Structures are given as C-alpha cells and as structure tokens.
Amino acid sequence: MSNKFDDFLAEQLQDPKVKKEYDALEAKYVLIESIIRARKEKNLTQKELSSLTGITQADLSKLKTVMRILP
C-alpha cells in the first residue's frame, strides 16, 4: 500500500544525487534497527541500555523516533 511519503520518496530517489545519499545512510539505519531489536529481545528498557552503553536515554529515544519515520 502506498502513501504520500512513499510516493514522495520514490519520486526523490529518481534523482541520482538523492539516491546516492539515501543509499549511503543505509548502514546507519541497519545499525539503529539492530540496536532497537536487540534491546527489545533482551527485555531492556532504554534506561537500562543507557546504563550499559553510556549512550544517553534521550539519544536512544531519538533512534526509535528515526526508525518510525523511515519507510
């Protein structure tokens, strides 16, 4: 099912410069998704993960927000 964002993204990705930058970010988003998945699999709260990693809880929360807006 398509939505306005999907349509917009598909249109923007027709531009080779945009596509190149978008593709360059893929590894970062795979890493973010892996962190979120691992946290959930270990039944850790963001606060607990923050204590284990030294990443602030606010920054961990931002990762989750980023993943919500990605296709």
mmCIF file as Biopython writes it, N, C-alpha, C and O atoms, coordinates in Angstrom:
data_model
#
loop_
_atom_site.group_PDB
_atom_site.id
_atom_site.type_symbol
_atom_site.label_atom_id
_atom_site.label_alt_id
_atom_site.label_comp_id
_atom_site.label_asym_id
_atom_site.label_entity_id
_atom_site.label_seq_id
_atom_site.pdbx_PDB_ins_code
_atom_site.Cartn_x
_atom_site.Cartn_y
_atom_site.Cartn_z
_atom_site.occupancy
_atom_site.B_iso_or_equiv
_atom_site.auth_seq_id
_atom_site.auth_asym_id
_atom_site.pdbx_PDB_model_num
ATOM 1   N N  . MET A ? 1  ? 0.839  -1.173  0.000   1.0 0.0 1  A 1 
ATOM 2   C CA . MET A ? 1  ? 0.000  0.000   0.000   1.0 0.0 1  A 1 
ATOM 3   C C  . MET A ? 1  ? 0.889  1.242   0.000   1.0 0.0 1  A 1 
ATOM 4   O O  . MET A ? 1  ? 1.841  1.333   0.774   1.0 0.0 1  A 1 
ATOM 5   N N  . SER A ? 2  ? 0.585  2.148   -0.830  1.0 0.0 2  A 1 
ATOM 6   C CA . SER A ? 2  ? 1.381  3.353   -0.987  1.0 0.0 2  A 1 
ATOM 7   C C  . SER A ? 2  ? 0.766  4.501   -0.187  1.0 0.0 2  A 1 
ATOM 8   O O  . SER A ? 2  ? -0.451 4.579   -0.021  1.0 0.0 2  A 1 
ATOM 9   N N  . ASN A ? 3  ? 1.620  5.376   0.299   1.0 0.0 3  A 1 
ATOM 10  C CA . ASN A ? 3  ? 1.120  6.575   0.951   1.0 0.0 3  A 1 
ATOM 11  C C  . ASN A ? 3  ? 1.857  7.775   0.375   1.0 0.0 3  A 1 
ATOM 12  O O  . ASN A ? 3  ? 2.723  7.618   -0.485  1.0 0.0 3  A 1 
ATOM 13  N N  . LYS A ? 4  ? 1.521  8.966   0.838   1.0 0.0 4  A 1 
ATOM 14  C CA . LYS A ? 4  ? 2.129  10.165  0.276   1.0 0.0 4  A 1 
ATOM 15  C C  . LYS A ? 4  ? 3.642  10.176  0.459   1.0 0.0 4  A 1 
ATOM 16  O O  . LYS A ? 4  ? 4.371  10.592  -0.441  1.0 0.0 4  A 1 
ATOM 17  N N  . PHE A ? 5  ? 4.121  9.719   1.622   1.0 0.0 5  A 1 
ATOM 18  C CA . PHE A ? 5  ? 5.565  9.707   1.827   1.0 0.0 5  A 1 
ATOM 19  C C  . PHE A ? 5  ? 6.237  8.736   0.870   1.0 0.0 5  A 1 
ATOM 20  O O  . PHE A ? 5  ? 7.263  9.066   0.276   1.0 0.0 5  A 1 
ATOM 21  N N  . ASP A ? 6  ? 5.675  7.548   0.715   1.0 0.0 6  A 1 
ATOM 22  C CA . ASP A ? 6  ? 6.256  6.563   -0.206  1.0 0.0 6  A 1 
ATOM 23  C C  . ASP A ? 6  ? 6.328  7.127   -1.622  1.0 0.0 6  A 1 
ATOM 24  O O  . ASP A ? 6  ? 7.326  6.953   -2.322  1.0 0.0 6  A 1 
ATOM 25  N N  . ASP A ? 7  ? 5.266  7.800   -2.031  1.0 0.0 7  A 1 
ATOM 26  C CA . ASP A ? 7  ? 5.244  8.400   -3.366  1.0 0.0 7  A 1 
ATOM 27  C C  . ASP A ? 7  ? 6.306  9.496   -3.488  1.0 0.0 7  A 1 
ATOM 28  O O  . ASP A ? 7  ? 7.016  9.573   -4.490  1.0 0.0 7  A 1 
ATOM 29  N N  . PHE A ? 8  ? 6.406  10.334  -2.466  1.0 0.0 8  A 1 
ATOM 30  C CA . PHE A ? 8  ? 7.406  11.401  -2.453  1.0 0.0 8  A 1 
ATOM 31  C C  . PHE A ? 8  ? 8.807  10.815  -2.503  1.0 0.0 8  A 1 
ATOM 32  O O  . PHE A ? 8  ? 9.649  11.268  -3.280  1.0 0.0 8  A 1 
ATOM 33  N N  . LEU A ? 9  ? 9.055  9.812   -1.677  1.0 0.0 9  A 1 
ATOM 34  C CA . LEU A ? 9  ? 10.383 9.190   -1.640  1.0 0.0 9  A 1 
ATOM 35  C C  . LEU A ? 9  ? 10.734 8.580   -2.987  1.0 0.0 9  A 1 
ATOM 36  O O  . LEU A ? 9  ? 11.844 8.771   -3.484  1.0 0.0 9  A 1 
ATOM 37  N N  . ALA A ? 10 ? 9.807  7.855   -3.576  1.0 0.0 10 A 1 
ATOM 38  C CA . ALA A ? 10 ? 10.057 7.238   -4.880  1.0 0.0 10 A 1 
ATOM 39  C C  . ALA A ? 10 ? 10.406 8.298   -5.925  1.0 0.0 10 A 1 
ATOM 40  O O  . ALA A ? 10 ? 11.290 8.102   -6.759  1.0 0.0 10 A 1 
ATOM 41  N N  . GLU A ? 11 ? 9.704  9.406   -5.863  1.0 0.0 11 A 1 
ATOM 42  C CA . GLU A ? 11 ? 9.974  10.493  -6.812  1.0 0.0 11 A 1 
ATOM 43  C C  . GLU A ? 11 ? 11.369 11.085  -6.577  1.0 0.0 11 A 1 
ATOM 44  O O  . GLU A ? 11 ? 12.119 11.312  -7.525  1.0 0.0 11 A 1 
ATOM 45  N N  . GLN A ? 12 ? 11.707 11.332  -5.311  1.0 0.0 12 A 1 
ATOM 46  C CA . GLN A ? 12 ? 13.006 11.925  -4.985  1.0 0.0 12 A 1 
ATOM 47  C C  . GLN A ? 12 ? 14.158 10.992  -5.346  1.0 0.0 12 A 1 
ATOM 48  O O  . GLN A ? 12 ? 15.220 11.451  -5.767  1.0 0.0 12 A 1 
ATOM 49  N N  . LEU A ? 13 ? 13.956 9.695   -5.184  1.0 0.0 13 A 1 
ATOM 50  C CA . LEU A ? 13 ? 15.019 8.727   -5.468  1.0 0.0 13 A 1 
ATOM 51  C C  . LEU A ? 13 ? 15.324 8.591   -6.954  1.0 0.0 13 A 1 
ATOM 52  O O  . LEU A ? 13 ? 16.279 7.913   -7.334  1.0 0.0 13 A 1 
ATOM 53  N N  . GLN A ? 14 ? 14.527 9.224   -7.784  1.0 0.0 14 A 1 
ATOM 54  C CA . GLN A ? 14 ? 14.824 9.244   -9.218  1.0 0.0 14 A 1 
ATOM 55  C C  . GLN A ? 14 ? 16.037 10.123  -9.500  1.0 0.0 14 A 1 
ATOM 56  O O  . GLN A ? 14 ? 16.707 9.958   -10.520 1.0 0.0 14 A 1 
ATOM 57  N N  . ASP A ? 15 ? 16.317 11.056  -8.596  1.0 0.0 15 A 1 
ATOM 58  C CA . ASP A ? 15 ? 17.483 11.936  -8.724  1.0 0.0 15 A 1 
ATOM 59  C C  . ASP A ? 15 ? 18.718 11.157  -8.259  1.0 0.0 15 A 1 
ATOM 60  O O  . ASP A ? 15 ? 18.777 10.740  -7.102  1.0 0.0 15 A 1 
ATOM 61  N N  . PRO A ? 16 ? 19.696 10.956  -9.132  1.0 0.0 16 A 1 
ATOM 62  C CA . PRO A ? 16 ? 20.875 10.159  -8.767  1.0 0.0 16 A 1 
ATOM 63  C C  . PRO A ? 16 ? 21.622 10.681  -7.530  1.0 0.0 16 A 1 
ATOM 64  O O  . PRO A ? 16 ? 22.160 9.885   -6.760  1.0 0.0 16 A 1 
ATOM 65  N N  . LYS A ? 17 ? 21.661 11.985  -7.333  1.0 0.0 17 A 1 
ATOM 66  C CA . LYS A ? 17 ? 22.335 12.555  -6.163  1.0 0.0 17 A 1 
ATOM 67  C C  . LYS A ? 17 ? 21.591 12.187  -4.879  1.0 0.0 17 A 1 
ATOM 68  O O  . LYS A ? 17 ? 22.207 11.820  -3.878  1.0 0.0 17 A 1 
ATOM 69  N N  . VAL A ? 18 ? 20.287 12.287  -4.917  1.0 0.0 18 A 1 
ATOM 70  C CA . VAL A ? 18 ? 19.474 11.936  -3.746  1.0 0.0 18 A 1 
ATOM 71  C C  . VAL A ? 18 ? 19.605 10.441  -3.463  1.0 0.0 18 A 1 
ATOM 72  O O  . VAL A ? 18 ? 19.764 10.035  -2.312  1.0 0.0 18 A 1 
ATOM 73  N N  . LYS A ? 19 ? 19.538 9.632   -4.504  1.0 0.0 19 A 1 
ATOM 74  C CA . LYS A ? 19 ? 19.653 8.170   -4.360  1.0 0.0 19 A 1 
ATOM 75  C C  . LYS A ? 19 ? 20.993 7.791   -3.740  1.0 0.0 19 A 1 
ATOM 76  O O  . LYS A ? 19 ? 21.054 6.919   -2.873  1.0 0.0 19 A 1 
ATOM 77  N N  . LYS A ? 20 ? 22.056 8.437   -4.178  1.0 0.0 20 A 1 
ATOM 78  C CA . LYS A ? 20 ? 23.391 8.143   -3.661  1.0 0.0 20 A 1 
ATOM 79  C C  . LYS A ? 20 ? 23.465 8.453   -2.160  1.0 0.0 20 A 1 
ATOM 80  O O  . LYS A ? 20 ? 23.979 7.646   -1.386  1.0 0.0 20 A 1 
ATOM 81  N N  . GLU A ? 21 ? 22.957 9.609   -1.753  1.0 0.0 21 A 1 
ATOM 82  C CA . GLU A ? 21 ? 22.973 9.991   -0.335  1.0 0.0 21 A 1 
ATOM 83  C C  . GLU A ? 21 ? 22.074 9.077   0.491   1.0 0.0 21 A 1 
ATOM 84  O O  . GLU A ? 21 ? 22.435 8.682   1.600   1.0 0.0 21 A 1 
ATOM 85  N N  . TYR A ? 22 ? 20.921 8.747   -0.044  1.0 0.0 22 A 1 
ATOM 86  C CA . TYR A ? 22 ? 19.975 7.860   0.644   1.0 0.0 22 A 1 
ATOM 87  C C  . TYR A ? 22 ? 20.620 6.486   0.869   1.0 0.0 22 A 1 
ATOM 88  O O  . TYR A ? 22 ? 20.557 5.931   1.965   1.0 0.0 22 A 1 
ATOM 89  N N  . ASP A ? 23 ? 21.230 5.960   -0.168  1.0 0.0 23 A 1 
ATOM 90  C CA . ASP A ? 23 ? 21.882 4.654   -0.057  1.0 0.0 23 A 1 
ATOM 91  C C  . ASP A ? 23 ? 23.063 4.686   0.919   1.0 0.0 23 A 1 
ATOM 92  O O  . ASP A ? 23 ? 23.325 3.701   1.608   1.0 0.0 23 A 1 
ATOM 93  N N  . ALA A ? 24 ? 23.768 5.804   0.977   1.0 0.0 24 A 1 
ATOM 94  C CA . ALA A ? 24 ? 24.915 5.936   1.872   1.0 0.0 24 A 1 
ATOM 95  C C  . ALA A ? 24 ? 24.491 5.862   3.343   1.0 0.0 24 A 1 
ATOM 96  O O  . ALA A ? 24 ? 25.299 5.505   4.201   1.0 0.0 24 A 1 
ATOM 97  N N  . LEU A ? 25 ? 23.258 6.188   3.634   1.0 0.0 25 A 1 
ATOM 98  C CA . LEU A ? 25 ? 22.754 6.161   5.010   1.0 0.0 25 A 1 
ATOM 99  C C  . LEU A ? 25 ? 22.260 4.782   5.443   1.0 0.0 25 A 1 
ATOM 100 O O  . LEU A ? 25 ? 21.980 4.573   6.624   1.0 0.0 25 A 1 
ATOM 101 N N  . GLU A ? 26 ? 22.151 3.858   4.525   1.0 0.0 26 A 1 
ATOM 102 C CA . GLU A ? 26 ? 21.564 2.554   4.825   1.0 0.0 26 A 1 
ATOM 103 C C  . GLU A ? 26 ? 22.252 1.840   5.989   1.0 0.0 26 A 1 
ATOM 104 O O  . GLU A ? 26 ? 21.573 1.304   6.865   1.0 0.0 26 A 1 
ATOM 105 N N  . ALA A ? 27 ? 23.563 1.825   6.013   1.0 0.0 27 A 1 
ATOM 106 C CA . ALA A ? 27 ? 24.292 1.112   7.076   1.0 0.0 27 A 1 
ATOM 107 C C  . ALA A ? 27 ? 23.957 1.685   8.454   1.0 0.0 27 A 1 
ATOM 108 O O  . ALA A ? 27 ? 23.833 0.939   9.426   1.0 0.0 27 A 1 
ATOM 109 N N  . LYS A ? 28 ? 23.814 2.996   8.537   1.0 0.0 28 A 1 
ATOM 110 C CA . LYS A ? 28 ? 23.473 3.623   9.821   1.0 0.0 28 A 1 
ATOM 111 C C  . LYS A ? 28 ? 22.099 3.164   10.296  1.0 0.0 28 A 1 
ATOM 112 O O  . LYS A ? 28 ? 21.905 2.876   11.478  1.0 0.0 28 A 1 
ATOM 113 N N  . TYR A ? 29 ? 21.157 3.100   9.378   1.0 0.0 29 A 1 
ATOM 114 C CA . TYR A ? 29 ? 19.811 2.716   9.766   1.0 0.0 29 A 1 
ATOM 115 C C  . TYR A ? 29 ? 19.706 1.231   10.098  1.0 0.0 29 A 1 
ATOM 116 O O  . TYR A ? 29 ? 18.894 0.835   10.935  1.0 0.0 29 A 1 
ATOM 117 N N  . VAL A ? 30 ? 20.513 0.424   9.453   1.0 0.0 30 A 1 
ATOM 118 C CA . VAL A ? 30 ? 20.569 -1.001  9.799   1.0 0.0 30 A 1 
ATOM 119 C C  . VAL A ? 30 ? 21.098 -1.155  11.222  1.0 0.0 30 A 1 
ATOM 120 O O  . VAL A ? 30 ? 20.593 -1.970  11.995  1.0 0.0 30 A 1 
ATOM 121 N N  . LEU A ? 31 ? 22.111 -0.372  11.562  1.0 0.0 31 A 1 
ATOM 122 C CA . LEU A ? 31 ? 22.662 -0.401  12.914  1.0 0.0 31 A 1 
ATOM 123 C C  . LEU A ? 31 ? 21.626 0.048   13.941  1.0 0.0 31 A 1 
ATOM 124 O O  . LEU A ? 31 ? 21.467 -0.593  14.980  1.0 0.0 31 A 1 
ATOM 125 N N  . ILE A ? 32 ? 20.928 1.133   13.660  1.0 0.0 32 A 1 
ATOM 126 C CA . ILE A ? 32 ? 19.888 1.621   14.576  1.0 0.0 32 A 1 
ATOM 127 C C  . ILE A ? 32 ? 18.829 0.545   14.787  1.0 0.0 32 A 1 
ATOM 128 O O  . ILE A ? 32 ? 18.438 0.270   15.921  1.0 0.0 32 A 1 
ATOM 129 N N  . GLU A ? 33 ? 18.369 -0.060  13.702  1.0 0.0 33 A 1 
ATOM 130 C CA . GLU A ? 33 ? 17.356 -1.105  13.794  1.0 0.0 33 A 1 
ATOM 131 C C  . GLU A ? 33 ? 17.866 -2.286  14.619  1.0 0.0 33 A 1 
ATOM 132 O O  . GLU A ? 33 ? 17.109 -2.870  15.394  1.0 0.0 33 A 1 
ATOM 133 N N  . SER A ? 34 ? 19.127 -2.636  14.461  1.0 0.0 34 A 1 
ATOM 134 C CA . SER A ? 34 ? 19.714 -3.742  15.221  1.0 0.0 34 A 1 
ATOM 135 C C  . SER A ? 34 ? 19.767 -3.428  16.717  1.0 0.0 34 A 1 
ATOM 136 O O  . SER A ? 34 ? 19.489 -4.295  17.545  1.0 0.0 34 A 1 
ATOM 137 N N  . ILE A ? 35 ? 20.117 -2.204  17.057  1.0 0.0 35 A 1 
ATOM 138 C CA . ILE A ? 35 ? 20.161 -1.794  18.466  1.0 0.0 35 A 1 
ATOM 139 C C  . ILE A ? 35 ? 18.777 -1.890  19.085  1.0 0.0 35 A 1 
ATOM 140 O O  . ILE A ? 35 ? 18.619 -2.425  20.183  1.0 0.0 35 A 1 
ATOM 141 N N  . ILE A ? 36 ? 17.787 -1.378  18.391  1.0 0.0 36 A 1 
ATOM 142 C CA . ILE A ? 36 ? 16.415 -1.410  18.907  1.0 0.0 36 A 1 
ATOM 143 C C  . ILE A ? 36 ? 15.940 -2.847  19.067  1.0 0.0 36 A 1 
ATOM 144 O O  . ILE A ? 36 ? 15.351 -3.194  20.092  1.0 0.0 36 A 1 
ATOM 145 N N  . ARG A ? 37 ? 16.188 -3.682  18.069  1.0 0.0 37 A 1 
ATOM 146 C CA . ARG A ? 37 ? 15.747 -5.082  18.117  1.0 0.0 37 A 1 
ATOM 147 C C  . ARG A ? 37 ? 16.432 -5.826  19.271  1.0 0.0 37 A 1 
ATOM 148 O O  . ARG A ? 37 ? 15.777 -6.566  20.005  1.0 0.0 37 A 1 
ATOM 149 N N  . ALA A ? 38 ? 17.727 -5.635  19.428  1.0 0.0 38 A 1 
ATOM 150 C CA . ALA A ? 38 ? 18.469 -6.313  20.494  1.0 0.0 38 A 1 
ATOM 151 C C  . ALA A ? 38 ? 17.978 -5.872  21.870  1.0 0.0 38 A 1 
ATOM 152 O O  . ALA A ? 38 ? 17.853 -6.691  22.780  1.0 0.0 38 A 1 
ATOM 153 N N  . ARG A ? 39 ? 17.704 -4.592  22.018  1.0 0.0 39 A 1 
ATOM 154 C CA . ARG A ? 39 ? 17.202 -4.090  23.299  1.0 0.0 39 A 1 
ATOM 155 C C  . ARG A ? 39 ? 15.890 -4.766  23.655  1.0 0.0 39 A 1 
ATOM 156 O O  . ARG A ? 39 ? 15.686 -5.185  24.795  1.0 0.0 39 A 1 
ATOM 157 N N  . LYS A ? 40 ? 15.008 -4.870  22.680  1.0 0.0 40 A 1 
ATOM 158 C CA . LYS A ? 40 ? 13.703 -5.498  22.918  1.0 0.0 40 A 1 
ATOM 159 C C  . LYS A ? 40 ? 13.853 -6.990  23.200  1.0 0.0 40 A 1 
ATOM 160 O O  . LYS A ? 40 ? 13.178 -7.523  24.081  1.0 0.0 40 A 1 
ATOM 161 N N  . GLU A ? 41 ? 14.732 -7.668  22.459  1.0 0.0 41 A 1 
ATOM 162 C CA . GLU A ? 41 ? 14.941 -9.108  22.668  1.0 0.0 41 A 1 
ATOM 163 C C  . GLU A ? 41 ? 15.484 -9.408  24.056  1.0 0.0 41 A 1 
ATOM 164 O O  . GLU A ? 41 ? 15.177 -10.451 24.634  1.0 0.0 41 A 1 
ATOM 165 N N  . LYS A ? 42 ? 16.290 -8.496  24.594  1.0 0.0 42 A 1 
ATOM 166 C CA . LYS A ? 42 ? 16.871 -8.669  25.931  1.0 0.0 42 A 1 
ATOM 167 C C  . LYS A ? 42 ? 15.965 -8.104  27.024  1.0 0.0 42 A 1 
ATOM 168 O O  . LYS A ? 42 ? 16.310 -8.125  28.206  1.0 0.0 42 A 1 
ATOM 169 N N  . ASN A ? 43 ? 14.799 -7.599  26.609  1.0 0.0 43 A 1 
ATOM 170 C CA . ASN A ? 43 ? 13.838 -7.003  27.547  1.0 0.0 43 A 1 
ATOM 171 C C  . ASN A ? 43 ? 14.463 -5.907  28.403  1.0 0.0 43 A 1 
ATOM 172 O O  . ASN A ? 43 ? 14.235 -5.833  29.610  1.0 0.0 43 A 1 
ATOM 173 N N  . LEU A ? 44 ? 15.252 -5.065  27.756  1.0 0.0 44 A 1 
ATOM 174 C CA . LEU A ? 44 ? 15.874 -3.945  28.446  1.0 0.0 44 A 1 
ATOM 175 C C  . LEU A ? 44 ? 15.083 -2.668  28.187  1.0 0.0 44 A 1 
ATOM 176 O O  . LEU A ? 44 ? 14.569 -2.451  27.089  1.0 0.0 44 A 1 
ATOM 177 N N  . THR A ? 45 ? 14.995 -1.847  29.195  1.0 0.0 45 A 1 
ATOM 178 C CA . THR A ? 45 ? 14.411 -0.525  28.989  1.0 0.0 45 A 1 
ATOM 179 C C  . THR A ? 45 ? 15.477 0.370   28.369  1.0 0.0 45 A 1 
ATOM 180 O O  . THR A ? 45 ? 16.658 0.024   28.358  1.0 0.0 45 A 1 
ATOM 181 N N  . GLN A ? 46 ? 15.061 1.504   27.861  1.0 0.0 46 A 1 
ATOM 182 C CA . GLN A ? 46 ? 16.045 2.455   27.345  1.0 0.0 46 A 1 
ATOM 183 C C  . GLN A ? 46 ? 16.984 2.893   28.467  1.0 0.0 46 A 1 
ATOM 184 O O  . GLN A ? 46 ? 18.180 3.075   28.239  1.0 0.0 46 A 1 
ATOM 185 N N  . LYS A ? 47 ? 16.461 3.059   29.652  1.0 0.0 47 A 1 
ATOM 186 C CA . LYS A ? 47 ? 17.279 3.474   30.783  1.0 0.0 47 A 1 
ATOM 187 C C  . LYS A ? 47 ? 18.347 2.421   31.097  1.0 0.0 47 A 1 
ATOM 188 O O  . LYS A ? 47 ? 19.501 2.763   31.356  1.0 0.0 47 A 1 
ATOM 189 N N  . GLU A ? 48 ? 17.961 1.141   31.072  1.0 0.0 48 A 1 
ATOM 190 C CA . GLU A ? 48 ? 18.919 0.065   31.335  1.0 0.0 48 A 1 
ATOM 191 C C  . GLU A ? 48 ? 19.997 0.011   30.247  1.0 0.0 48 A 1 
ATOM 192 O O  . GLU A ? 48 ? 21.181 -0.145  30.543  1.0 0.0 48 A 1 
ATOM 193 N N  . LEU A ? 49 ? 19.575 0.141   28.996  1.0 0.0 49 A 1 
ATOM 194 C CA . LEU A ? 49 ? 20.535 0.132   27.893  1.0 0.0 49 A 1 
ATOM 195 C C  . LEU A ? 49 ? 21.466 1.339   27.994  1.0 0.0 49 A 1 
ATOM 196 O O  . LEU A ? 49 ? 22.658 1.238   27.705  1.0 0.0 49 A 1 
ATOM 197 N N  . SER A ? 50 ? 20.926 2.453   28.397  1.0 0.0 50 A 1 
ATOM 198 C CA . SER A ? 50 ? 21.732 3.646   28.593  1.0 0.0 50 A 1 
ATOM 199 C C  . SER A ? 50 ? 22.834 3.393   29.622  1.0 0.0 50 A 1 
ATOM 200 O O  . SER A ? 50 ? 23.985 3.777   29.415  1.0 0.0 50 A 1 
ATOM 201 N N  . SER A ? 51 ? 22.477 2.752   30.717  1.0 0.0 51 A 1 
ATOM 202 C CA . SER A ? 51 ? 23.460 2.449   31.761  1.0 0.0 51 A 1 
ATOM 203 C C  . SER A ? 51 ? 24.540 1.496   31.259  1.0 0.0 51 A 1 
ATOM 204 O O  . SER A ? 51 ? 25.709 1.630   31.621  1.0 0.0 51 A 1 
ATOM 205 N N  . LEU A ? 52 ? 24.153 0.547   30.436  1.0 0.0 52 A 1 
ATOM 206 C CA . LEU A ? 52 ? 25.108 -0.436  29.918  1.0 0.0 52 A 1 
ATOM 207 C C  . LEU A ? 52 ? 26.040 0.133   28.852  1.0 0.0 52 A 1 
ATOM 208 O O  . LEU A ? 52 ? 27.194 -0.281  28.745  1.0 0.0 52 A 1 
ATOM 209 N N  . THR A ? 53 ? 25.543 1.071   28.074  1.0 0.0 53 A 1 
ATOM 210 C CA . THR A ? 53 ? 26.303 1.543   26.916  1.0 0.0 53 A 1 
ATOM 211 C C  . THR A ? 53 ? 26.935 2.921   27.081  1.0 0.0 53 A 1 
ATOM 212 O O  . THR A ? 53 ? 27.904 3.259   26.402  1.0 0.0 53 A 1 
ATOM 213 N N  . GLY A ? 54 ? 26.377 3.704   27.985  1.0 0.0 54 A 1 
ATOM 214 C CA . GLY A ? 54 ? 26.848 5.078   28.108  1.0 0.0 54 A 1 
ATOM 215 C C  . GLY A ? 54 ? 26.190 6.022   27.123  1.0 0.0 54 A 1 
ATOM 216 O O  . GLY A ? 54 ? 26.503 7.212   27.100  1.0 0.0 54 A 1 
ATOM 217 N N  . ILE A ? 55 ? 25.285 5.508   26.310  1.0 0.0 55 A 1 
ATOM 218 C CA . ILE A ? 55 ? 24.503 6.341   25.397  1.0 0.0 55 A 1 
ATOM 219 C C  . ILE A ? 55 ? 23.347 6.914   26.212  1.0 0.0 55 A 1 
ATOM 220 O O  . ILE A ? 55 ? 22.664 6.173   26.917  1.0 0.0 55 A 1 
ATOM 221 N N  . THR A ? 56 ? 23.123 8.203   26.125  1.0 0.0 56 A 1 
ATOM 222 C CA . THR A ? 56 ? 22.063 8.786   26.940  1.0 0.0 56 A 1 
ATOM 223 C C  . THR A ? 56 ? 20.699 8.221   26.546  1.0 0.0 56 A 1 
ATOM 224 O O  . THR A ? 56 ? 20.483 7.816   25.403  1.0 0.0 56 A 1 
ATOM 225 N N  . GLN A ? 57 ? 19.804 8.203   27.498  1.0 0.0 57 A 1 
ATOM 226 C CA . GLN A ? 57 ? 18.461 7.711   27.221  1.0 0.0 57 A 1 
ATOM 227 C C  . GLN A ? 57 ? 17.792 8.584   26.156  1.0 0.0 57 A 1 
ATOM 228 O O  . GLN A ? 57 ? 17.048 8.086   25.312  1.0 0.0 57 A 1 
ATOM 229 N N  . ALA A ? 58 ? 18.062 9.873   26.203  1.0 0.0 58 A 1 
ATOM 230 C CA . ALA A ? 58 ? 17.496 10.785  25.201  1.0 0.0 58 A 1 
ATOM 231 C C  . ALA A ? 58 ? 17.956 10.409  23.798  1.0 0.0 58 A 1 
ATOM 232 O O  . ALA A ? 58 ? 17.164 10.436  22.856  1.0 0.0 58 A 1 
ATOM 233 N N  . ASP A ? 59 ? 19.237 10.056  23.654  1.0 0.0 59 A 1 
ATOM 234 C CA . ASP A ? 59 ? 19.739 9.668   22.334  1.0 0.0 59 A 1 
ATOM 235 C C  . ASP A ? 59 ? 19.154 8.333   21.886  1.0 0.0 59 A 1 
ATOM 236 O O  . ASP A ? 59 ? 18.865 8.155   20.703  1.0 0.0 59 A 1 
ATOM 237 N N  . LEU A ? 60 ? 18.977 7.401   22.807  1.0 0.0 60 A 1 
ATOM 238 C CA . LEU A ? 60 ? 18.343 6.126   22.463  1.0 0.0 60 A 1 
ATOM 239 C C  . LEU A ? 60 ? 16.908 6.356   22.006  1.0 0.0 60 A 1 
ATOM 240 O O  . LEU A ? 60 ? 16.436 5.707   21.072  1.0 0.0 60 A 1 
ATOM 241 N N  . SER A ? 61 ? 16.225 7.270   22.657  1.0 0.0 61 A 1 
ATOM 242 C CA . SER A ? 61 ? 14.854 7.593   22.273  1.0 0.0 61 A 1 
ATOM 243 C C  . SER A ? 61 ? 14.815 8.180   20.860  1.0 0.0 61 A 1 
ATOM 244 O O  . SER A ? 61 ? 13.903 7.891   20.086  1.0 0.0 61 A 1 
ATOM 245 N N  . LYS A ? 62 ? 15.802 8.998   20.536  1.0 0.0 62 A 1 
ATOM 246 C CA . LYS A ? 62 ? 15.870 9.592   19.188  1.0 0.0 62 A 1 
ATOM 247 C C  . LYS A ? 62 ? 16.032 8.517   18.119  1.0 0.0 62 A 1 
ATOM 248 O O  . LYS A ? 62 ? 15.490 8.642   17.021  1.0 0.0 62 A 1 
ATOM 249 N N  . LEU A ? 63 ? 16.782 7.457   18.441  1.0 0.0 63 A 1 
ATOM 250 C CA . LEU A ? 63 ? 16.948 6.368   17.475  1.0 0.0 63 A 1 
ATOM 251 C C  . LEU A ? 63 ? 15.603 5.748   17.129  1.0 0.0 63 A 1 
ATOM 252 O O  . LEU A ? 63 ? 15.314 5.464   15.967  1.0 0.0 63 A 1 
ATOM 253 N N  . LYS A ? 64 ? 14.788 5.545   18.153  1.0 0.0 64 A 1 
ATOM 254 C CA . LYS A ? 64 ? 13.468 4.960   17.936  1.0 0.0 64 A 1 
ATOM 255 C C  . LYS A ? 64 ? 12.612 5.884   17.072  1.0 0.0 64 A 1 
ATOM 256 O O  . LYS A ? 64 ? 11.872 5.421   16.203  1.0 0.0 64 A 1 
ATOM 257 N N  . THR A ? 65 ? 12.715 7.178   17.311  1.0 0.0 65 A 1 
ATOM 258 C CA . THR A ? 65 ? 11.949 8.157   16.541  1.0 0.0 65 A 1 
ATOM 259 C C  . THR A ? 65 ? 12.379 8.130   15.087  1.0 0.0 65 A 1 
ATOM 260 O O  . THR A ? 65 ? 11.537 8.201   14.191  1.0 0.0 65 A 1 
ATOM 261 N N  . VAL A ? 66 ? 13.665 8.030   14.841  1.0 0.0 66 A 1 
ATOM 262 C CA . VAL A ? 66 ? 14.186 7.985   13.467  1.0 0.0 66 A 1 
ATOM 263 C C  . VAL A ? 66 ? 13.595 6.790   12.735  1.0 0.0 66 A 1 
ATOM 264 O O  . VAL A ? 66 ? 13.196 6.902   11.576  1.0 0.0 66 A 1 
ATOM 265 N N  . MET A ? 67 ? 13.540 5.651   13.408  1.0 0.0 67 A 1 
ATOM 266 C CA . MET A ? 67 ? 13.049 4.439   12.746  1.0 0.0 67 A 1 
ATOM 267 C C  . MET A ? 67 ? 11.566 4.523   12.418  1.0 0.0 67 A 1 
ATOM 268 O O  . MET A ? 67 ? 11.106 3.882   11.473  1.0 0.0 67 A 1 
ATOM 269 N N  . ARG A ? 68 ? 10.818 5.296   13.180  1.0 0.0 68 A 1 
ATOM 270 C CA . ARG A ? 68 ? 9.377  5.439   12.903  1.0 0.0 68 A 1 
ATOM 271 C C  . ARG A ? 68 ? 9.125  6.170   11.602  1.0 0.0 68 A 1 
ATOM 272 O O  . ARG A ? 68 ? 8.125  5.904   10.936  1.0 0.0 68 A 1 
ATOM 273 N N  . ILE A ? 69 ? 10.006 7.085   11.222  1.0 0.0 69 A 1 
ATOM 274 C CA . ILE A ? 69 ? 9.738  7.896   10.046  1.0 0.0 69 A 1 
ATOM 275 C C  . ILE A ? 69 ? 10.319 7.308   8.766   1.0 0.0 69 A 1 
ATOM 276 O O  . ILE A ? 69 ? 10.050 7.801   7.671   1.0 0.0 69 A 1 
ATOM 277 N N  . LEU A ? 70 ? 11.116 6.250   8.911   1.0 0.0 70 A 1 
ATOM 278 C CA . LEU A ? 70 ? 11.698 5.634   7.721   1.0 0.0 70 A 1 
ATOM 279 C C  . LEU A ? 70 ? 10.737 4.653   7.079   1.0 0.0 70 A 1 
ATOM 280 O O  . LEU A ? 70 ? 9.919  4.042   7.767   1.0 0.0 70 A 1 
ATOM 281 N N  . PRO A ? 71 ? 10.829 4.498   5.779   1.0 0.0 71 A 1 
ATOM 282 C CA . PRO A ? 71 ? 9.941  3.525   5.104   1.0 0.0 71 A 1 
ATOM 283 C C  . PRO A ? 71 ? 10.289 2.111   5.465   1.0 0.0 71 A 1 
ATOM 284 O O  . PRO A ? 71 ? 9.647  1.176   4.989   1.0 0.0 71 A 1 
#
